[in-house]
Amino acid sequence: MKKVRIYTNEGCGGCQQAKEYLRKNGIDFEEREIGTDESARKELEAKGIQSTPVLEIGGETVVGFDPGRIEELLKAA
């Protein structure tokens, strides 16, 4: 399975939805909390992204909670 990293922020509803979706579907993920992890925040800033959630799946980036795109990337070989 592809490596999944999710950038989150406290109080972000979409972040909670995304994490619940990943858990419900048995998808392992690494969480980076931008409010408490300065390096995670800087990684997103370097990409020009200023919102959460952000998921990185197999080298692709998904901004926002988009279950269809997440599923598509996870299934892609």
C-alpha positions as protocol buffer text, in pm:
chain_id: "A"
residue {
  index: 1
  type: MET
  ca { x: 0 y: 0 z: 0 }
}
residue {
  index: 2
  type: LYS
  ca { x: 112 y: 353 z: -74 }
}
residue {
  index: 3
  type: LYS
  ca { x: 247 y: 573 z: 202 }
}
residue {
  index: 4
  type: VAL
  ca { x: -11 y: 826 z: 323 }
}
residue {
  index: 5
  type: ARG
  ca { x: 81 y: 1143 z: 510 }
}
residue {
  index: 6
  type: ILE
  ca { x: -183 y: 1385 z: 632 }
}
residue {
  index: 7
  type: TYR
  ca { x: -120 y: 1741 z: 744 }
}
residue {
  index: 8
  type: THR
  ca { x: -378 y: 1855 z: 998 }
}
residue {
  index: 9
  type: ASN
  ca { x: -458 y: 2146 z: 1224 }
}
residue {
  index: 10
  type: GLU
  ca { x: -643 y: 2144 z: 1556 }
}
residue {
  index: 11
  type: GLY
  ca { x: -1008 y: 2229 z: 1520 }
}
residue {
  index: 12
  type: CYS
  ca { x: -1017 y: 2144 z: 1148 }
}
residue {
  index: 13
  type: GLY
  ca { x: -1339 y: 1958 z: 1071 }
}
residue {
  index: 14
  type: GLY
  ca { x: -1216 y: 1835 z: 735 }
}
residue {
  index: 15
  type: CYS
  ca { x: -904 y: 1698 z: 905 }
}
residue {
  index: 16
  type: GLN
  ca { x: -1117 y: 1495 z: 1143 }
}
residue {
  index: 17
  type: GLN
  ca { x: -1328 y: 1365 z: 854 }
}
residue {
  index: 18
  type: ALA
  ca { x: -1020 y: 1268 z: 656 }
}
residue {
  index: 19
  type: LYS
  ca { x: -860 y: 1084 z: 948 }
}
residue {
  index: 20
  type: GLU
  ca { x: -1186 y: 902 z: 1024 }
}
residue {
  index: 21
  type: TYR
  ca { x: -1215 y: 802 z: 657 }
}
residue {
  index: 22
  type: LEU
  ca { x: -861 y: 663 z: 659 }
}
residue {
  index: 23
  type: ARG
  ca { x: -917 y: 473 z: 985 }
}
residue {
  index: 24
  type: LYS
  ca { x: -1254 y: 336 z: 870 }
}
residue {
  index: 25
  type: ASN
  ca { x: -1093 y: 203 z: 553 }
}
residue {
  index: 26
  type: GLY
  ca { x: -794 y: 50 z: 734 }
}
residue {
  index: 27
  type: ILE
  ca { x: -543 y: 287 z: 575 }
}
residue {
  index: 28
  type: ASP
  ca { x: -227 y: 349 z: 776 }
}
residue {
  index: 29
  type: PHE
  ca { x: -116 y: 711 z: 778 }
}
residue {
  index: 30
  type: GLU
  ca { x: 138 y: 946 z: 926 }
}
residue {
  index: 31
  type: GLU
  ca { x: -12 y: 1261 z: 1078 }
}
residue {
  index: 32
  type: ARG
  ca { x: 172 y: 1594 z: 1081 }
}
residue {
  index: 33
  type: GLU
  ca { x: -1 y: 1857 z: 1299 }
}
residue {
  index: 34
  type: ILE
  ca { x: 95 y: 2201 z: 1168 }
}
residue {
  index: 35
  type: GLY
  ca { x: -12 y: 2381 z: 1487 }
}
residue {
  index: 36
  type: THR
  ca { x: 244 y: 2197 z: 1699 }
}
residue {
  index: 37
  type: ASP
  ca { x: 503 y: 2092 z: 1440 }
}
residue {
  index: 38
  type: GLU
  ca { x: 681 y: 2392 z: 1290 }
}
residue {
  index: 39
  type: SER
  ca { x: 863 y: 2180 z: 1029 }
}
residue {
  index: 40
  type: ALA
  ca { x: 528 y: 2043 z: 906 }
}
residue {
  index: 41
  type: ARG
  ca { x: 389 y: 2397 z: 876 }
}
residue {
  index: 42
  type: LYS
  ca { x: 697 y: 2508 z: 683 }
}
residue {
  index: 43
  type: GLU
  ca { x: 666 y: 2209 z: 447 }
}
residue {
  index: 44
  type: LEU
  ca { x: 314 y: 2320 z: 351 }
}
residue {
  index: 45
  type: GLU
  ca { x: 418 y: 2685 z: 322 }
}
residue {
  index: 46
  type: ALA
  ca { x: 700 y: 2583 z: 85 }
}
residue {
  index: 47
  type: LYS
  ca { x: 435 y: 2422 z: -138 }
}
residue {
  index: 48
  type: GLY
  ca { x: 220 y: 2736 z: -125 }
}
residue {
  index: 49
  type: ILE
  ca { x: -55 y: 2558 z: 70 }
}
residue {
  index: 50
  type: GLN
  ca { x: -227 y: 2747 z: 349 }
}
residue {
  index: 51
  type: SER
  ca { x: -516 y: 2517 z: 439 }
}
residue {
  index: 52
  type: THR
  ca { x: -574 y: 2173 z: 586 }
}
residue {
  index: 53
  type: PRO
  ca { x: -625 y: 1886 z: 551 }
}
residue {
  index: 54
  type: VAL
  ca { x: -354 y: 1805 z: 300 }
}
residue {
  index: 55
  type: LEU
  ca { x: -289 y: 1443 z: 208 }
}
residue {
  index: 56
  type: GLU
  ca { x: 16 y: 1313 z: 30 }
}
residue {
  index: 57
  type: ILE
  ca { x: -43 y: 976 z: -134 }
}
residue {
  index: 58
  type: GLY
  ca { x: 219 y: 813 z: -352 }
}
residue {
  index: 59
  type: GLY
  ca { x: 382 y: 1145 z: -437 }
}
residue {
  index: 60
  type: GLU
  ca { x: 51 y: 1317 z: -519 }
}
residue {
  index: 61
  type: THR
  ca { x: -101 y: 1596 z: -309 }
}
residue {
  index: 62
  type: VAL
  ca { x: -471 y: 1630 z: -224 }
}
residue {
  index: 63
  type: VAL
  ca { x: -578 y: 1960 z: -66 }
}
residue {
  index: 64
  type: GLY
  ca { x: -901 y: 1927 z: 131 }
}
residue {
  index: 65
  type: PHE
  ca { x: -1101 y: 1615 z: 211 }
}
residue {
  index: 66
  type: ASP
  ca { x: -1181 y: 1453 z: -125 }
}
residue {
  index: 67
  type: PRO
  ca { x: -1274 y: 1086 z: -68 }
}
residue {
  index: 68
  type: GLY
  ca { x: -1303 y: 1014 z: -441 }
}
residue {
  index: 69
  type: ARG
  ca { x: -954 y: 1144 z: -517 }
}
residue {
  index: 70
  type: ILE
  ca { x: -808 y: 968 z: -212 }
}
residue {
  index: 71
  type: GLU
  ca { x: -957 y: 637 z: -324 }
}
residue {
  index: 72
  type: GLU
  ca { x: -837 y: 694 z: -681 }
}
residue {
  index: 73
  type: LEU
  ca { x: -479 y: 755 z: -568 }
}
residue {
  index: 74
  type: LEU
  ca { x: -479 y: 457 z: -331 }
}
residue {
  index: 75
  type: LYS
  ca { x: -598 y: 223 z: -608 }
}
residue {
  index: 76
  type: ALA
  ca { x: -357 y: 354 z: -873 }
}
residue {
  index: 77
  type: ALA
  ca { x: -66 y: 119 z: -932 }
}
